[in-house]
Amino acid sequence: MKIIVPMAGMGKRMRPHTLVVPKPLIPVAGKTIVHRLVEDIAGVCNEKIEEIAFIIAPTFGKKVEADLVKIAENLGAKGTICYQQEALGTAHAILCAQHALDGRVVIAFADTLFRADFVLDDTKDGIIWVQQVEDPSAFGVVKLNAQNEITEFVEKPTTLVSNLAIIGIYYIKDGARLKSELQYLIDNDIKDKGEYQLTNALENLKLKGVKFVPGEVKEWLDCGNYKATVYSNQRVLEFIKDKEKMRGEGVVLENSVIIEPCLIGNNVTIKNSVVGPHVSLAQNSKVVDSVVKNSIVYEETHIENQIIADSMIGKNVVLKGKSRELSIGDFTTEIL
């Protein structure tokens, strides 16, 4: 089994966080999005992962590349780096890792996380993971027949044809056949909404007899913007609280309360504060005289005299408020 992870996008909806780090390397509950994604996929596969191919932009840099290779190696797989020079669509992105399109393949776009309790059925021709959504116009969707087989792929429909949105994770039994269809789109300049789309290649495979079925997940967690990522952090913390180590080494806790679940990194200092629930504090961060809840705080960040909720705070940030002495009478309202 091989995993292909297209992740070359600019992550514009996640700015300013993606100005200095690619979106898939943003931390959620102490691990990067892409790290958690490939771990989750490996957890549902019933065989060894041979290779994880990461499709990135050349501008990501050597450190990012080394970090991605290490993620694969930690799962016992070979990590390879492939470059997408230009953003020309999902089909074009996947074809940038064409050497890995051989045999059984899972394709997973690195802006989504999921919870599942199944084992992948690798006897199927293809599995497309979907979830019902209220507004399918921003997604690729599928239509099903009475036998629960996919009969049609529609990319970002302008009229309601289905509310089963493709979450961005695909299993293909024969990667070589998919590679052929992706190349056909490029060679014949077949585009949909101005880009080469994976759904068009899947549709061609379906017309040639490949049977696709929908896969269901317990929970689909989008990481497309900062509010969605903060929510995903909350849900992941709930999911891992009894499975992963939630406290790092060298944590200093002084006259403070941690409301679980929270993930506290190495060498974090918390003084005279309330932290949680649903907070991830990265290593070497400091919280003093503050309240922080439902937030992601990157490493080396100092928060003092603040009340923070539903937030993402980057690396090496200093946030210091001003403490005050107050004597306020009855029926007073103050809005800062």
Summary of the structure (lengths in Angstrom):
residues: 336
radius of gyration: 22.2
end to end distance: 55.7
largest distance: 77.4
contacts: 1102
relative contact order: 0.12
helix: 26%
strand: 31%
